[in-house]
Structure formats: structure tokens, C-alpha cells
Amino acid sequence: MANQIARGIVAAPHREGGQAQYVPVPASDTGRTTPADTRAWALERLEEPLTVPQLTRHAGMSERSFMRRFAEETGTTPLRWLVGARMGLAGEPLEATNRSADLVGRESGLGSAVNLRLRFRRTLNTTPTAYRRAVSRRVQPAGI
């Protein structure tokens, strides 16, 4: 509405020769999902296999635009962000339970114990077992 009013104030509403004066353009792309909305959506589905095309479809953007806007907002790629979010999700049961690495890997969306170990090695330079041991020592009260 604001665009229409502004156009009416700035120039004549009629142009000679039968040619249209203006091409209506929306003031904003309301109704679109942002990368932040898509990240929140993905956090609820980390245990599912998520791909960049799925994230792109959810955001309602082209893959190139989504990747650019995602990097602007987070400073990283969608795939790296997903791995980091899944690592955070995997850390919780490793810290608080005795669930097997295979179960933790599946529940966190990393797929398997092999991938969980690989991601822990690459990201934290440790294994899930060593991480669990280190965290359990920190949590125990002194003198035990």
C-alpha cells in the first residue's frame, strides 16, 4: 500500500502511449521464512536426515540465496552448523547417561557410533568415551 501511495505522489498515474506507468513490487517479501526460522525448524529435527536442499525448501529460497544469507547470519555453512548442533545434542546424553555410542549417534542425527566417533575426533580431538569420562570427573563433587 505504501509503495502505491508513494508512486502516486511522485509521478503521474497515466503515461501516454498505452504503456503501463509502474510495475507493482511488494514493499517486502513478507511470508518468507528466514534462515533463522529454518535453523529453529532444523533444531527440532536433528535426529532426522536433513539436507541443504530440504533446508532451502523450508526457507523458500534458492540454494544460493539461502547459503549466502545463512553464512551472513551464522558465519558458517548449513552443513557445519548442522554438525555442530548435532554434536551439542550428542553431548547431553554422553554427559548425563550411560547410553551406548551407537544409540547416542542415532538419536543425535549423526547416524552411527562410527560417525559419532569421527565427528568427536575432528571437532573436539577426543572420543565420545574420553569425553564422557572427562565430563563425569568434572561433575562429581570433590572428595569422591
N, C-alpha and C positions, 0 to 999 in steps of 0.2 A: 504494500500500500504506500509506504514511504517513497519507494522508487517511482511509482506512478505519479505521485504528487510533485516530487522534485522534477521530473521530466516535464510536467505541465507548466511549472513555474519558469523553467529555463528556456524552453523553446516552444514554438507554435505547434499546436496539436495536429496541424494539417500540412502536408507537403505536396506541392504541385507535381503533376505527372503520374499520379496514382501510386506512387511508391510509398510504402509504409515508412512512417517517421521513426519509429522505435521498435526494437526487438525487446520484449519484456524479459528481464533477467531477475530471478529472485534475489532478494537482499542477502540472504544467507542460505546455506544448504541445510536447513533445519530438517530434522528427521533422520539425519545420518548418524551412524554410530561412530564414535571416535575410537582411536586406538586404546585409550584409557578404558572405555566401556568394554572393548574386546578383551583387554587384559583381565578385567573383573570377571567376564564371562568364562575365560580360559581357566582362571584360578578355581572355578567351581567344577572344572572338568579335567584336572591334571592327570587323573588316573586313566583317562581315555587317550587313545592315539590322536593327537592334534597335529595338523599340518599347517604350513603357511597359507596354502590356498583356502583352508577352512577358516582361518583367522581373517583372511582378506574378504571372504564372502560375508562373514559375520559383520565386518566393519562397513561393508557396502562400498568398497573402494577397489581401484585397480591394484594389482600386486605392487607395482612400482610406487604408487602414491602411499600405499599402506606402509611399505618398507621405509620410505623416506620419513613419513610422519612418526612412525614407531621409533625410529632412531633419534629423531628430534626430541621426543618425549622421554625416552629411556636411556639414550646413549649407547644402545646395543641393538643387536638384531633380534627378531622374534624368536629364532631358534635358541640363541644363547639365553634369552630371557626365560624361555620355557624350561631349559635345562636347570637354570638357577632356581626357578620356582619349584621344580620337582625335587631338586636337592634339598631345599628347605623343608619340603613336605616329607622327604625320606628321613631327614634328621630327627624329626619329632619322635617317631616310634623307636628309632635307634637309641635315643636318649631315655625314653620312658618305659620301654617294653623289652621283652626278650624275643620278639618276632624274628623269624629267620630272614636272612638277607634276600632270599627269593621272594618271600611274601612282601617285604618292605619295597623291593624293586617293582613288583606288580602294582601294589597299592599306590605308589607314588608316580606311576606312569612311566617309569624308566624301563619297565618290561621284564627284567630278569635280574638275578643276582650278579650275573656276568656284567651286564651293563651298569648296574649299581656300583660294582667294584671299579669298573673302568672310569665312571664319572667321578667317584670319590678320589681315585688316584690322580686324575687330571685336574680336578678342581681344588682339592684340599691336600693333595700329596700324602694321602693316607688311605687305609682300607676302612670299610664300614665297621669291622670288628675292632680295629685300633681306635677308631672314633668313639665307638660305644664305650670301650674301656676308659678312654681319656675323660669322657664326659661323666661317666659314673663315678670316677675318682673325685672330680670337682664337686659333684652334687652331695657326696657323703659328708656328714659332719666331721669335724676334726676329732681325732682320738679313736676313730673306729678302724 
